[in-house]
């Protein structure tokens, strides 16, 4: 399960970067190791959507769209800035 306070960091970073936030009704299929880490640490798992026409992550035909790198970096910069109180 995502931690509510960590979710807040993710949602704020997304909104600050004008990214759409979609909350899923079901767990992400590739999140099995996420449960392992959240036994000991608060966390929030989020993904950057590659589009509805993109094969799913871990599919043999999936090719990471390099265009997502910038928004991913901005997300992590935003999350880090919040946790450091900046």
Protein Blocks (a to p, Z undefined) as FASTA:
>chain_A
ZZfklmmmmmmmmmmnopacdddfbdcfklmmmmmmmmmpccddddddebjkbccehiak
lccdfklmmmmmmmmmmmmmmmnoZZ
